Amino acid sequence: MARQKKASTLALDKASTNIAAAQMRNALNRLADQIEDKKERDSFEFEMDNFFSMYQRYLLSTVSGDKLDWDTVATPKPEQVVQYGELVKNSARDGAKYLDKLAVLKLNGGLGTSMGCVGPKSIIEVRDGKTFLDLMVRQIEYLNSEHGTNVPFILMNSFNTDDDTSTIIEKYRGRNIDIRTFNQSRFPRINRDTLLPLPDSPSDPVDSWYPPGHGDLYESVLRTGILDELLEQGKEVLFVSNGDNLGATVDTEILKHMVESGSEYIMELTDKTRADVKGGTLIDHNGKVELLEIAQVPKEHVEDFKSIKKFKYFNTNNLWIDLRAMKRILENNELEMEIIVNPKSISHGGHETNVLQLETAVGAAIRYFRNSRGINVPRTRFLPVKTCSDLLVVKSDLYTLDHGSLSIDPRRFGGAPLIKLGPHFKKVSNFQERFPQIPKILELDHLTVTGNVFFGRNVELKGTVIVVCEEGNKIHVPNGSVLENVVITGSLSILEH
């Protein structure tokens, strides 16, 4: 009787998903019918076909309840993760000869809203008056001039960042760099109650749409023609990285290893610390390397996933991808990357509405490529700026800037210090007000600052420094202060000296 009941429930669920899928298809067709221009309509239908395929897989997963079998998850085998030190030691260091095969792509779909900025995150000033974008462009310019090559620089924008980015890059025209941009897909947000697309908001039609994560890169380079353009120009390798990772520069030794080893996909990994326990990691799954994200892990095994002993590495999202292999996989419709379900509550048409966004991660495609592997790289290749705490580090004397690339000062012992700035420093404008000049931190190990705190100029921080200002009070660290292994609390202004 119980089995009959379970089978009946499953059949009912499948019938419900079929109805939802049919209703979604009809809704997408109605949206396409509103587009008069044939080229625009063809592009839209291509995007919606990809969305609908993901939507159907999502519906099926809600019925089948598919879960990762944790017993099939293992740490990568030694041959699945190459050590960067061994790679360089055994190299003749002539990887630059392969630069003509390379194109560089930066993921540029994110806004700077988390740091209180309007527009693309890539236009935030990070160093010496230069933005993320300025530094990236300078890196490629220098690479091309040093080696007499023409490495294209490509930006994958979203509909949120495209207009601003297109305007900004005009200042680079006429310089020694081939800059191209394209837009990733635009998918409809799904009403969590009806499982149908949100209608366009009268006040802001953009509210109804979202960029579906960086895993959309593959379909978007195909849809926009970028993939075919690169292949026609003899490009074979695409180096992909996050636009806010200032450590993700072109490494000719990794490029050489990829070409000469015949690997179709290389994921740069770095040693996991306690701050990285939630980051995606590379695993051996039934004999193949795969990316495992925390969202895929059964709740009872989350602590296993966070273990530094079992999973020593995490994904930097610096990826080297064989373009010919990408073309083959896309033409054969082989890509079915794990769906990340992102529930949100948004203001839509003047009402709070619960929505779902279906997204994918670019690194999840690794299992579809042949001879794919990870390379355990130095931490210096992972220098993301996600918060103003990160911004303080890259602006400081800890790093020097050379041709767009940041290098840690050789006098520094160990990696970057741990810095935790409180909510008063969350927005870039507030950060700049409270740090009119970045302190010297070459000898700093740890900094925690919370509350209404202001720093003066020519301040030096050493060892462990903790500054906690109680609510309603104010702390001002005056010009020229040297703080070493101190805890400051309460409300005070340190006397000038």
C-alpha positions, 0 to 999 in steps of 0.5 A: 500500500505504501509503495502504491501511494509513493508511486501515485505521488510521484506520478502526480508530481511528474504530471504537475511538472509537465504542466508547469513546463508547458505553461513556461514554454507558452509564456516564453513563446509569447515573449518571443512573439513581441520581438519584431527584429528577426536577428534580435528574436533569433538571439532571444529564442536561443537564450530562452531555449537554454533557459527552458532546458535548465528549467526542465532539469530543475523541475525534474530534480524537484521530483526525483530528489537527486542527491549526491552520493557522498560515498562516491566523492574522493579527494583528487588523485595526485595525477589529477592535481599538478603542483605548480612548483614541479611544473615550473621546475621541469620547464624550459620556461619558453611558454611565451612562444604559445601566446599567439594561441591565447585569448584572455576573458574576464567575467565582468557581469557584476555590479559594485553594489555590495561595496556601495558603488553604482555601475560595474565593479570593474570601474572601482578604483583599486590602486594609484588612481587605476580601476580594475579595468585599467589594471587588466588592460595594462597587463595585456598591453604589456604582454603584447608589447613585450612578446610582439604578440596579439592576445585579445582581451574580452569582457563578458558583460551582463545587461547590468554592466554593458552600457557603462563598460562600452562607454568606459572602454572607448578610452582604450581605443587606439592602444596596443590592445584588441578589446572585445565585449559581449553580453551573457544571457538574460534569463527571466526570474521565476515566480516561486508560487506560479513557476512562471516568468515575472511580468515586466515591472512597469517601473523597471522592466529589468527587475524581471530578468537576471544574468544566470551566473558565469556558467553561461559563458559557454553558450554565450560565446557560441551565441554571440559568435565570439567562439567562432571568431577566436577559432578562425584567428587561430586561438586555441586556449581561453584564459578565464578569470573573475574581473575582481581577481587582481592575481589572475595574470597570464602565466605562460608556464601554465599555458605551455603545460596545457598545450604540451600536455594535451589537457582540454581544461585546467582549473587553478587551485590554491591551498585552502585556509579556514577562510576558504572552507565554503569555496568550491573544491576539485574532487575525484568522482567515479574516476573523473575530476569534478567541481564540488560546491557547498550547495551540492553537499548533503547537509550531514556532510557539510563539515566533511566538505569544509575539512582542510585535511580531506579537501586541501584545495579550493577553486580560484576560478582561474580557468584555462579552456581549450576552445576547440574542445568547447566547440565540440562539446557545445555542438554535441549538446553535452553540457548539463552543469549542476543547477544552482537554485538562488531564491530571492525576495525582490521588490517587483511592481511595488510588491515584495515577490519571492523568485527563483534564479537558476544559475550555473558555475563556469568551473562545473564544466570541467568534467566534460573536457578530456584530460582535465586537471587542476594545478595547485598555484601559489596564493599570489594568483588569488587576490580577489577584492570582494570587500573594503577589507580586501581593498585596504590590502591591495591599496597598501604598501604590502603590494607594488604595482608594475605594468598593471600587476601587483606583487607582494613586497619581498620584505613581507614574511608570509601572506597577506594579513587578516583584515576585518572592517566593520559595517561603517567601512562597508561602502567605498565612500565611507572607507575613503572617508575613514582612511584618507590615506592607507596605513602602512601594514607591511608588518601587520598580522591582524586588524579588526576595526568596528564602530565609528573609527577614523584613521589619520595620515601616515599611520603604521599598523604592526602585529595585532591591532584591534579597535572597537568603538562603542555605539554612540562614541568615536575613535580617531587615530591621529596622524603619524600614529604607530599601533603595534599589538594593541587593543583600543576600545571605548571612545577616544582620540589618541594624542598627537605625537 
